[in-house]
Structure formats: structure tokens, C-alpha cells
């Protein structure tokens, strides 16, 4: 039987709430990515061209450090990878994650939260970074879906 891990990055807590629902549905472990330098509200102001997240989104080589580590990542076969959509793709710290952890041979299922953008650009970028993983179609969650809605998606995809 496959061992599942739900990994998420969340600044406001919205993506984290979805990750918790997925972990319940998949009866899996949960890991919240903590940046070495936490993001403040001003850091994610999409209207500010000089905000940290805006600057990072324009330079994909900026790889924010991850403070916490997954003790035995090799034990997991399936990874749900969650993040907010920033500037039509994943935050740079997700790029850090896929470069630090060996996803080759694992099944990866991206999920995101967004105010209106899709997950397609993020999926394409992530797949190009880890072609040796089995990528299943991702999903964007909006408006705080119920546990039942999330569970139905998890059961359908697993």
C-alpha cells in the first residue's frame, strides 16, 4: 500500500486548511513548508511591484530557504503538493522544495488555492523540473470547499 504525504505552503492559512482536509481524506501525514524567512503581509502584496513575492515571481532563480525538513521522505510514494497561485504559477519556495526533495519515481498531485487563476502554468513548470515523477492532474480549490468535496476528489484521484 502506498504511503501518502500532503505537503503545503501557505502564508494566509487558506492553502493549509485545504491540505488538512486532504490529509484527513487520504489518511496521510501532513507537512507544512516553513520558509527560513517568513512572508509578511507586505511581502505578498501583488499590487506592489517591489514586494518580495512579486520580485521572486519575476526571477525564478530566487530559491527561498525552507526552515523545516521532512525526516524520512523516502518512505512516501504519493505526494500531494499544495500552494497558493501567485502570478499565475507556484511560489518560488515550491521550486526550492522540488529541488531539495527527490520526487523521481513518486506520484505527485499538485493542488492550489487561487482567487481566479488556474494551475496549468504551475503544473507545466513543476513537471519540467521533475520529469521522473508521475504527475497526476492538479486541482484548484476556491471558496473553502467542504470536507466532503475534498474527500470526493481525493478518493477519485487515488
C-alpha positions as CSV (number, residue, x, y, z in Angstrom):
1,X,0.0,0.0,0.0
2,X,1.2,3.5,-0.9
3,X,2.3,5.9,1.9
4,X,0.9,9.4,1.2
5,X,2.2,12.8,2.3
6,X,0.4,16.1,2.0
7,X,2.9,19.0,1.6
8,X,1.8,22.6,1.6
9,X,3.0,26.1,1.6
10,X,0.6,28.7,3.0
11,X,1.0,32.3,4.1
12,X,-2.6,33.2,5.0
13,X,-3.7,29.7,6.1
14,X,-6.1,29.2,3.2
15,X,-4.0,26.5,1.4
16,X,-3.1,24.9,4.8
17,X,-6.8,24.4,5.5
18,X,-7.2,22.5,2.2
19,X,-4.1,20.5,3.0
20,X,-5.6,19.5,6.3
21,X,-8.7,18.3,4.6
22,X,-6.7,16.3,2.0
23,X,-4.7,14.7,4.8
24,X,-7.9,13.6,6.6
25,X,-9.3,12.2,3.3
26,X,-6.1,10.4,2.4
27,X,-5.4,9.3,6.0
28,X,-1.9,10.7,5.4
29,X,0.9,12.6,7.1
30,X,1.0,16.4,6.7
31,X,4.0,18.7,6.3
32,X,3.7,22.5,6.2
33,X,6.6,24.2,4.4
34,X,8.1,26.9,6.7
35,X,10.3,29.5,5.0
36,X,13.5,30.4,6.7
37,X,12.4,34.0,6.3
38,X,8.6,34.1,6.9
39,X,6.5,36.0,4.5
40,X,4.7,39.1,6.0
41,X,1.6,40.6,4.6
42,X,3.5,43.3,2.7
43,X,5.7,40.6,1.2
44,X,2.8,39.1,-0.7
45,X,1.1,42.4,-1.9
46,X,0.5,41.7,-5.6
47,X,-0.1,45.4,-6.2
48,X,3.4,46.3,-5.1
49,X,5.9,45.7,-7.9
50,X,8.7,45.7,-5.2
51,X,7.1,43.2,-2.8
52,X,9.1,40.1,-2.1
53,X,6.7,37.7,-3.8
54,X,6.5,39.9,-6.9
55,X,10.3,40.1,-7.2
56,X,10.6,36.3,-6.7
57,X,7.9,35.6,-9.3
58,X,9.9,37.6,-11.9
59,X,13.1,35.8,-11.1
60,X,12.6,32.0,-10.8
61,X,16.2,31.6,-9.8
62,X,15.5,33.0,-6.4
63,X,15.0,30.0,-4.2
64,X,13.8,30.9,-0.6
65,X,15.2,28.5,2.0
66,X,13.0,26.0,3.8
67,X,13.4,26.0,7.6
68,X,11.9,22.6,8.5
69,X,12.7,19.2,6.9
70,X,10.9,16.0,6.3
71,X,12.6,13.3,8.4
72,X,12.2,10.3,6.1
73,X,10.9,11.5,2.7
74,X,11.9,8.2,1.0
75,X,9.0,6.4,2.8
76,X,6.4,8.2,0.8
77,X,5.2,7.1,-2.6
78,X,2.5,9.7,-3.2
79,X,2.8,13.4,-2.6
80,X,0.0,16.0,-2.7
81,X,1.8,19.3,-3.2
82,X,-0.2,22.4,-2.3
83,X,0.4,26.1,-2.7
84,X,-1.3,29.4,-3.4
85,X,-1.2,30.6,-7.0
86,X,1.0,33.7,-7.2
87,X,1.3,35.5,-10.5
88,X,-0.3,32.5,-12.4
89,X,2.1,29.9,-11.0
90,X,3.5,28.4,-7.8
91,X,5.6,30.5,-5.3
92,X,9.3,30.1,-5.7
93,X,9.6,28.2,-2.4
94,X,7.8,25.3,-4.1
95,X,10.7,25.3,-6.6
96,X,13.0,25.1,-3.7
97,X,11.0,22.1,-2.4
98,X,11.1,20.1,-5.7
99,X,14.8,20.8,-6.0
100,X,15.6,19.7,-2.4
101,X,13.5,16.5,-2.3
102,X,13.8,13.6,-4.8
103,X,10.4,13.2,-6.4
104,X,11.6,10.8,-9.1
105,X,9.5,7.7,-9.1
106,X,6.9,9.3,-6.9
107,X,3.3,10.1,-7.8
108,X,2.8,13.9,-7.4
109,X,-0.6,15.6,-7.2
110,X,-0.5,19.4,-7.2
111,X,-3.3,21.4,-5.6
112,X,-3.7,25.1,-5.2
113,X,-5.8,27.9,-4.0
114,X,-6.5,30.9,-6.1
115,X,-8.7,33.9,-6.5
116,X,-9.1,33.2,-10.2
117,X,-6.0,31.7,-11.8
118,X,-5.7,28.1,-12.9
119,X,-3.0,25.6,-12.1
120,X,-1.8,24.9,-15.6
121,X,1.3,27.1,-15.7
122,X,2.5,25.8,-12.3
123,X,1.9,22.2,-13.4
124,X,3.9,22.7,-16.6
125,X,6.8,24.3,-14.7
126,X,6.9,21.7,-12.0
127,X,6.7,18.8,-14.5
128,X,9.7,20.3,-16.4
129,X,11.8,20.3,-13.1
130,X,11.0,16.7,-12.2
131,X,10.3,14.7,-15.3
132,X,10.9,11.4,-13.5
133,X,7.9,11.8,-11.3
134,X,4.4,10.6,-12.2
135,X,2.3,13.7,-12.3
136,X,-1.4,13.4,-11.9
137,X,-3.8,16.3,-12.8
138,X,-3.9,19.1,-10.3
139,X,-6.8,20.9,-8.9
140,X,-7.5,24.5,-7.8
141,X,-9.7,24.9,-4.7
142,X,-11.6,28.2,-4.2
143,X,-14.1,29.4,-1.6
144,X,-13.2,26.9,1.2
145,X,-14.7,23.6,-0.1
146,X,-16.3,21.2,2.4
147,X,-14.5,18.2,3.7
148,X,-16.9,16.1,1.6
149,X,-15.9,17.9,-1.6
150,X,-12.2,17.4,-0.9
151,X,-12.7,13.8,0.2
152,X,-14.5,13.0,-3.1
153,X,-11.6,14.5,-5.1
154,X,-9.0,12.6,-3.1
155,X,-10.9,9.3,-3.5
156,X,-11.3,9.9,-7.2
157,X,-7.7,10.7,-7.8
158,X,-6.2,8.0,-5.6
